[in-house]
Amino acid sequence: MLEKDDKGNWGKWSELQNSSIVITLDTTKNRIVIYSQEVQLYDIIEYQNKEENNDDLIYPFTCKDDNGMPFTISIITRKKQDNRKQLYINQKNIIVVYNIVNYVDKNMK
C-alpha cells in the first residue's frame, strides 16, 4: 500500500503481507469484487483500452468509489518477471497492490 501524506506527497510502500483472498472480475455485472477482510465492491464504468509495452501488459478499468468518484483499477502482467500478475487499485490518496495467482475454478470445467 502507498499513501499520500497531509501535504499531498506520496510516502513509501508498506511491507508486503501474505494474504489469501479471492478477486473476481465480473464482466456480466460490470464489477470487481475483492473478498478481503472487508469486501471491496467496485463498479466498472469504463473498460479502457489494453496497454502494452516491452515490460508490461495492462488492462485498466475506470471504476467509481462509494462517493461516485472515478479511479482506475488495473490488472498488470509483468512480462520480465515471469509474467507475474498484479492488481493495482489507484485512488486519489492511496494505491493498493495485490499479487495475483490464478486458480482454476472447478465449477468452470
C-alpha positions in Angstrom: 0.0 0.0 0.0 1.1 3.5 -0.8 -0.5 6.6 0.8 -0.3 10.4 0.4 0.6 12.5 3.4 -1.2 15.7 4.5 0.9 17.7 2.1 -0.1 15.5 -0.9 3.2 13.8 -1.2 3.4 10.0 -1.8 5.0 8.1 1.1 6.8 4.8 0.9 5.4 1.4 0.0 4.3 -0.6 3.0 5.8 -4.1 3.6 4.1 -6.8 1.6 1.9 -9.1 3.5 0.8 -12.6 2.6 -2.9 -13.0 2.1 -5.2 -15.5 0.6 -8.2 -13.7 -0.9 -10.5 -14.1 -3.9 -10.7 -11.4 -6.5 -13.5 -11.6 -9.0 -13.7 -9.7 -12.3 -17.4 -10.0 -13.2 -17.9 -8.6 -16.7 -21.6 -9.6 -16.7 -22.3 -7.3 -13.8 -19.5 -4.8 -14.6 -17.8 -5.0 -11.3 -14.7 -6.1 -9.5 -15.1 -7.7 -6.1 -12.2 -8.3 -3.7 -13.1 -10.7 -0.9 -10.6 -9.4 1.7 -11.3 -9.0 5.4 -13.7 -6.2 4.3 -15.4 -7.0 1.0 -14.5 -4.4 -1.6 -17.0 -3.9 -4.4 -16.1 -1.6 -7.3 -18.5 -0.8 -10.2 -16.7 -0.7 -13.6 -17.9 2.4 -15.5 -15.5 2.0 -18.5 -13.3 -0.7 -19.9 -10.2 1.1 -21.1 -8.0 0.0 -24.0 -5.4 -2.5 -23.3 -1.9 -1.0 -23.0 1.3 -3.0 -23.8 5.0 -2.2 -23.8 8.2 -4.3 -23.5 7.7 -4.7 -19.7 4.0 -4.8 -19.1 0.6 -5.8 -20.4 -2.0 -3.6 -18.7 -5.8 -4.0 -18.6 -7.2 -0.8 -17.0 -10.8 -0.2 -15.8 -12.3 3.0 -14.7 -14.3 2.4 -11.6 -16.2 4.5 -9.1 -16.0 4.6 -5.3 -18.8 4.9 -2.8 -18.9 8.7 -3.4 -19.1 8.3 -7.2 -15.5 9.5 -7.7 -13.7 7.8 -10.6 -10.4 5.9 -10.2 -8.5 3.2 -12.0 -8.1 -0.5 -11.3 -5.5 -2.2 -13.4 -4.6 -5.8 -14.0 -0.9 -5.9 -14.9 1.2 -8.7 -16.3 4.9 -8.1 -15.7 6.5 -9.7 -18.7 10.1 -9.6 -17.5 9.1 -11.0 -14.1 7.9 -14.5 -15.3 4.6 -13.0 -16.3 3.7 -12.1 -12.6 0.3 -10.6 -12.4 -0.8 -7.8 -10.1 -3.9 -5.8 -9.4 -3.5 -2.1 -8.7 -6.2 0.0 -7.1 -5.2 3.6 -7.8 -7.4 6.0 -5.8 -6.8 9.7 -5.1 -4.8 9.3 -1.9 -4.0 5.6 -1.8 -2.7 2.8 -4.1 -3.2 -0.8 -3.1 -1.4 -3.6 -4.9 -2.2 -7.3 -4.8 0.0 -10.0 -6.4 -2.3 -12.5 -8.2 -2.1 -16.2 -8.5 -4.7 -17.8 -10.8 -6.5 -20.9 -9.7 -8.8 -23.0 -11.9 -12.4 -22.8 -10.8 -13.5 -26.4 -10.6 -17.1 -25.4 -11.4 -15.9 -23.9 -14.7 -14.7 -27.2 -16.2 
